[in-house]
């Protein structure tokens, strides 16, 4: 891959990643040189700097690596607070940040979760940048 090969449909870009997610595919970048899993994918590995990044399907299942509760969100999401967000280590080794569909008190490090995808709410569309309004929202559901 060269930089000239990238366009918005490539899953190594955020638009391409979210388009794939909307189609039901969780795609990650996997560095061909060091094996680092990149979620969302990027054109270069953040572990070793290699540009040899392959795109591979990723498991939606994982475990909570770290989590917190958001009490003071951006104004567009004030009605949702408090809500739980987590860094989830997926079964294939990548880590992805997202909301957890559970109260903070009901979440613990190591809990099993599964990535689900839904349409954005009206408030989420309103808060999104123009090019993000059709991107799906990913949420981790406890298993």
C-alpha positions in Angstrom: 0.0 0.0 0.0 1.1 3.5 -0.7 -0.4 6.7 0.5 -1.7 7.4 -3.0 -3.8 4.3 -2.7 -5.9 5.6 0.1 -9.4 7.1 -0.4 -12.4 7.4 1.9 -13.6 3.9 1.0 -10.4 2.2 2.3 -11.0 0.6 5.7 -7.7 2.2 6.8 -9.6 5.5 6.9 -12.3 6.3 9.5 -15.0 6.7 6.8 -14.0 3.3 5.4 -13.9 1.7 8.8 -17.4 3.0 9.8 -18.8 2.0 6.3 -17.6 -1.6 7.0 -19.0 -1.5 10.5 -22.4 -0.4 9.1 -22.2 -3.4 6.8 -21.7 -5.7 9.8 -18.0 -6.1 9.4 -15.5 -5.2 12.1 -12.2 -4.7 10.3 -8.9 -4.2 11.9 -5.4 -3.4 10.5 -2.8 -6.0 11.3 0.8 -5.0 10.9 2.6 -7.5 8.6 5.9 -6.7 10.3 5.1 -6.8 14.1 1.6 -8.2 14.3 0.1 -5.2 16.1 -3.7 -5.0 15.7 -4.9 -1.5 14.9 -8.5 -0.5 15.7 -9.7 1.5 13.9 -7.2 0.6 11.2 -4.6 3.1 10.1 -2.3 3.3 7.1 0.8 2.9 9.4 1.5 0.8 12.4 1.7 2.8 15.6 3.9 0.2 17.3 6.7 0.0 14.7 5.9 2.6 12.0 5.6 0.0 9.2 3.2 0.8 6.3 2.7 -2.9 5.7 -0.8 -3.0 7.2 -3.2 -5.7 6.1 -7.0 -5.5 6.7 -8.5 -8.5 8.5 -11.9 -9.3 10.1 -11.9 -9.0 13.9 -13.9 -10.8 16.5 -16.6 -8.6 18.1 -16.1 -10.4 21.4 -13.7 -9.2 24.1 -13.1 -8.3 27.7 -13.2 -5.0 29.5 -9.6 -3.8 29.8 -10.4 -0.4 31.5 -13.5 1.6 32.1 -14.9 4.8 33.5 -18.2 6.6 34.0 -18.8 9.9 32.2 -20.6 12.4 34.4 -20.0 15.6 32.4 -20.4 14.8 28.7 -20.5 17.2 25.8 -23.7 19.2 26.0 -25.4 17.2 23.2 -25.2 14.1 25.4 -26.0 15.6 28.8 -29.3 13.7 29.0 -27.4 10.4 28.6 -25.1 11.0 31.7 -23.9 9.2 33.6 -22.8 6.5 31.1 -20.1 4.0 31.0 -17.3 3.8 28.5 -14.6 1.2 28.2 -11.5 0.2 26.4 -12.2 -3.4 25.3 -9.5 -5.9 24.4 -11.0 -7.9 21.6 -10.4 -11.6 21.1 -8.0 -10.9 18.2 -5.8 -8.6 20.3 -6.9 -5.1 19.3 -8.4 -2.6 21.7 -11.3 -0.4 20.9 -13.0 2.4 23.0 -16.8 2.5 23.2 -19.8 2.8 25.3 -20.9 -0.1 27.4 -24.7 -0.8 27.7 -24.5 -1.3 31.5 -24.3 0.9 34.6 -20.8 1.6 35.9 -21.5 -0.4 39.1 -22.3 -3.4 37.0 -19.0 -3.4 35.0 -15.6 -4.8 36.0 -12.3 -5.3 34.4 -12.3 -8.7 32.7 -16.0 -8.7 32.0 -17.0 -10.4 28.7 -18.7 -8.0 26.2 -19.7 -8.1 22.6 -19.6 -5.3 20.1 -23.0 -4.3 18.6 -23.8 -1.6 16.1 -26.8 0.7 15.9 -28.0 3.7 14.0 -27.1 7.1 15.6 -29.8 8.9 17.6 -31.1 12.3 16.5 -28.9 13.9 19.2 -25.8 11.9 18.0 -26.5 13.0 14.4 -26.8 16.6 15.5 -23.5 16.5 17.4 -21.7 14.7 14.5 -19.5 16.4 12.0 -21.1 16.6 8.5 -19.2 13.6 7.2 -20.0 11.5 10.4 -23.8 11.7 10.4 -24.3 8.3 8.8 -21.6 6.5 10.7 -23.0 3.8 13.0 -22.6 3.8 16.7 -20.8 0.9 18.3 -21.8 -0.2 21.8 -20.4 -3.1 23.9 -23.1 -5.3 25.4 -22.3 -7.5 28.4 -22.4 -11.2 27.7 
